[in-house]
Amino acid sequence: MSHYVDGFVLPVPKDKIAEYQEIARKASEVWREYGALEYWECVADDVQPGKLTSFPQSVMLEPHETVIFAWILYRSREERDAINAKVMADPRIAGMGPDNMPFDGKRMFWGGFRSIVESR
């Protein structure tokens, strides 16, 4: 079975991790309530700058920041689109846009991905 994934990479100031974690926890509840299968938010533990690119370089990481790598799993793109429409209309999510978060939303990037290999 093929699933659909939204992936995110963003820089968060190290002193704002707890604040970000609380926002992410609340967001995860909303996404799961509307049907997302899984919701993951992970903080960098072993990411090094590369020669050409890397997680730190991708977000122009500053010395006081760390990288968050996150994803949300859905059954299909169609379900993802329907779930995200409900999430974005939910008042609990209002104000959680990148401009109102404890990080520089201009350096966040994201996208939707169709799975091609799944192994559990």
Residue frames as qw, qx, qy, qz and C-alpha x, y, z in Angstrom:
[[0.000, 0.888, 0.460, 0.000, 0.00, 0.00, 0.00],
 [0.415, 0.327, 0.004, 0.849, 1.33, 3.41, -0.96],
 [0.258, -0.764, -0.444, 0.389, 0.93, 6.32, 1.46],
 [0.277, 0.785, 0.080, 0.549, 1.41, 10.08, 1.22],
 [0.609, -0.438, -0.286, 0.596, 3.77, 12.13, 3.39],
 [0.083, 0.957, -0.008, 0.279, 4.12, 15.83, 4.12],
 [0.774, -0.142, -0.204, 0.582, 7.72, 16.59, 5.08],
 [0.082, -0.979, -0.023, -0.186, 9.12, 19.67, 6.82],
 [0.716, -0.049, -0.217, 0.662, 12.58, 20.99, 7.69],
 [0.077, -0.912, -0.110, -0.387, 13.04, 24.14, 9.76],
 [0.428, 0.252, -0.510, 0.703, 15.46, 25.92, 12.06],
 [0.521, -0.769, -0.311, -0.201, 14.44, 26.51, 15.69],
 [0.018, 0.710, -0.492, 0.504, 16.43, 28.48, 18.27],
 [0.499, 0.016, -0.824, 0.268, 17.77, 26.04, 20.85],
 [0.019, 0.062, 0.600, -0.798, 16.24, 28.09, 23.66],
 [0.562, 0.113, 0.003, -0.819, 12.81, 27.81, 22.01],
 [0.306, 0.071, -0.927, -0.205, 12.69, 24.02, 21.64],
 [0.039, 0.285, 0.848, -0.445, 10.30, 23.55, 24.58],
 [0.361, 0.467, 0.173, -0.788, 7.96, 26.23, 23.20],
 [0.434, 0.328, -0.614, -0.572, 8.10, 24.67, 19.74],
 [0.154, -0.010, -0.987, 0.049, 7.53, 21.19, 21.19],
 [0.232, 0.372, 0.665, -0.605, 4.35, 22.33, 22.93],
 [0.465, 0.482, -0.131, -0.731, 3.00, 23.89, 19.72],
 [0.362, 0.276, -0.820, -0.347, 3.90, 20.72, 17.78],
 [0.044, 0.124, 0.947, -0.293, 2.20, 18.52, 20.37],
 [0.391, 0.469, 0.412, -0.676, -1.02, 20.53, 20.03],
 [0.457, 0.481, -0.423, -0.617, -0.79, 20.46, 16.23],
 [0.154, 0.159, -0.967, -0.127, -0.25, 16.70, 16.26],
 [0.258, 0.295, 0.798, -0.458, -3.50, 16.23, 18.18],
 [0.482, 0.558, 0.089, -0.670, -5.42, 18.23, 15.57],
 [0.380, 0.438, -0.682, -0.447, -3.88, 16.44, 12.57],
 [0.045, 0.026, -0.996, 0.074, -4.49, 13.02, 14.13],
 [0.365, 0.370, 0.597, -0.612, -8.05, 13.97, 15.08],
 [0.550, 0.572, -0.079, -0.604, -8.79, 14.73, 11.42],
 [0.950, 0.263, 0.104, -0.130, -7.28, 11.46, 10.18],
 [0.319, 0.719, -0.614, 0.065, -3.51, 11.71, 9.80],
 [0.928, -0.084, -0.362, 0.017, -2.05, 8.27, 10.47],
 [0.739, -0.305, -0.189, 0.570, 1.20, 9.47, 12.08],
 [0.074, 0.960, -0.033, 0.266, 2.71, 12.80, 13.08],
 [0.822, -0.219, -0.112, 0.513, 6.43, 13.08, 13.87],
 [0.082, 0.958, -0.172, 0.216, 8.59, 16.03, 14.96],
 [0.897, -0.165, -0.082, 0.402, 12.29, 15.31, 15.47],
 [0.112, -0.963, 0.223, 0.103, 15.15, 17.52, 16.67],
 [0.643, 0.603, -0.446, 0.153, 18.61, 17.19, 15.14],
 [0.799, -0.557, 0.224, 0.037, 20.97, 14.93, 17.04],
 [0.624, -0.280, 0.531, 0.499, 23.60, 14.01, 14.46],
 [0.552, 0.772, 0.281, 0.147, 23.57, 16.39, 11.49],
 [0.513, -0.445, 0.225, 0.699, 26.79, 17.83, 10.14],
 [0.342, 0.774, -0.146, -0.513, 27.40, 20.48, 7.48],
 [0.863, 0.238, 0.390, 0.217, 28.15, 18.88, 4.12],
 [0.435, -0.177, 0.379, 0.798, 30.44, 19.88, 1.29],
 [0.010, -0.262, -0.527, -0.809, 27.57, 20.94, -0.96],
 [0.514, -0.427, -0.152, -0.728, 24.41, 20.69, 1.12],
 [0.290, -0.090, -0.870, 0.387, 23.04, 19.30, 4.38],
 [0.286, -0.733, -0.617, 0.002, 20.23, 19.78, 6.85],
 [0.338, -0.640, -0.177, 0.667, 22.08, 22.70, 8.54],
 [0.181, -0.166, 0.393, 0.886, 22.91, 24.34, 5.22],
 [0.002, 0.468, 0.763, 0.445, 19.40, 23.83, 3.82],
 [0.250, -0.848, -0.465, -0.031, 17.93, 26.17, 6.45],
 [0.275, 0.676, -0.220, 0.647, 20.98, 28.49, 6.74],
 [0.717, -0.553, -0.401, 0.142, 21.37, 27.32, 10.34],
 [0.009, 0.815, -0.297, 0.497, 22.72, 29.89, 12.78],
 [0.333, 0.291, -0.789, 0.427, 24.94, 28.90, 15.75],
 [0.302, -0.094, 0.590, -0.743, 22.12, 29.35, 18.31],
 [0.762, 0.148, -0.046, -0.629, 19.70, 27.11, 16.34],
 [0.381, -0.128, 0.913, 0.069, 19.02, 23.45, 15.66],
 [0.361, 0.085, -0.623, -0.689, 17.16, 21.66, 12.89],
 [0.613, 0.128, 0.612, -0.483, 13.70, 20.13, 13.16],
 [0.230, 0.110, -0.818, -0.516, 12.77, 17.36, 10.71],
 [0.484, 0.169, 0.604, -0.610, 9.08, 16.50, 10.71],
 [0.237, -0.001, -0.766, -0.598, 6.57, 14.48, 8.73],
 [0.606, 0.119, 0.436, -0.655, 2.91, 13.61, 8.69],
 [0.059, -0.041, 0.945, 0.318, 1.70, 10.31, 7.21],
 [0.606, 0.253, 0.148, -0.739, -1.60, 9.97, 5.34],
 [0.732, 0.190, 0.654, -0.025, -3.37, 7.13, 3.49],
 [0.545, 0.490, 0.489, 0.473, -3.35, 9.10, 0.21],
 [0.196, 0.077, 0.094, 0.973, -2.86, 12.53, -1.32],
 [0.317, -0.524, -0.488, -0.622, -6.63, 12.91, -1.49],
 [0.615, -0.627, -0.460, 0.132, -6.96, 12.24, 2.25],
 [0.500, -0.209, -0.141, 0.829, -4.04, 14.57, 2.94],
 [0.021, 0.294, 0.257, 0.920, -5.71, 17.39, 0.99],
 [0.490, -0.606, -0.479, -0.404, -9.03, 16.85, 2.80],
 [0.667, -0.498, -0.387, 0.396, -7.36, 16.59, 6.22],
 [0.406, -0.067, -0.046, 0.910, -5.23, 19.69, 5.66],
 [0.154, -0.486, -0.351, -0.786, -8.30, 21.69, 4.58],
 [0.614, -0.650, -0.427, -0.131, -10.01, 20.76, 7.87],
 [0.658, -0.331, -0.248, 0.629, -6.87, 21.48, 9.90],
 [0.268, 0.160, 0.093, 0.946, -6.39, 24.91, 8.33],
 [0.331, -0.552, -0.348, -0.682, -10.02, 25.81, 9.10],
 [0.658, -0.491, -0.539, 0.187, -9.71, 24.67, 12.72],
 [0.157, -0.931, 0.051, -0.325, -9.53, 27.57, 15.22],
 [0.788, -0.554, 0.171, 0.205, -6.96, 25.67, 17.28],
 [0.738, 0.118, 0.278, 0.603, -4.53, 26.06, 14.38],
 [0.186, 0.919, 0.174, 0.300, -5.34, 29.71, 13.68],
 [0.205, -0.933, 0.280, -0.095, -2.25, 31.79, 14.33],
 [0.798, -0.358, 0.431, 0.219, 0.14, 28.83, 14.01],
 [0.703, 0.698, 0.000, 0.134, 1.47, 30.01, 10.65],
 [0.781, 0.108, -0.135, 0.601, 5.25, 30.28, 10.14],
 [0.142, 0.619, -0.078, 0.768, 5.12, 34.03, 10.83],
 [0.547, -0.639, 0.108, -0.530, 3.70, 33.41, 14.34],
 [0.954, -0.163, -0.226, 0.110, 6.01, 30.61, 15.40],
 [0.500, -0.803, 0.268, 0.182, 9.15, 30.58, 17.56],
 [0.652, -0.121, 0.512, 0.546, 11.38, 30.21, 14.48],
 [0.126, 0.506, -0.321, -0.790, 12.17, 31.98, 11.20],
 [0.712, 0.388, 0.540, -0.225, 9.41, 30.73, 8.90],
 [0.479, 0.783, -0.252, -0.308, 11.19, 32.10, 5.83],
 [0.106, 0.558, -0.820, -0.070, 13.83, 29.38, 6.22],
 [0.629, 0.036, 0.725, -0.277, 11.34, 26.53, 6.64],
 [0.409, 0.282, -0.604, -0.623, 10.67, 24.28, 3.68],
 [0.585, 0.085, 0.722, -0.360, 8.12, 21.55, 3.10],
 [0.428, 0.272, -0.585, -0.633, 6.50, 19.43, 0.46],
 [0.853, 0.013, 0.320, -0.412, 4.25, 16.47, -0.24],
 [0.090, 0.460, -0.856, -0.217, 5.65, 13.09, -1.23],
 [0.914, 0.058, -0.141, -0.377, 4.17, 9.90, -2.64],
 [0.582, -0.488, 0.650, 0.009, 5.82, 6.83, -1.12],
 [0.672, 0.482, -0.488, -0.281, 7.63, 4.44, -3.44],
 [0.581, 0.096, -0.778, 0.218, 9.09, 1.99, -0.87],
 [0.560, -0.566, 0.218, -0.565, 7.58, 1.11, 2.49],
 [0.655, 0.070, -0.729, 0.186, 9.09, -1.38, 4.90],
 [0.499, -0.616, 0.227, -0.565, 7.84, -1.87, 8.44]]
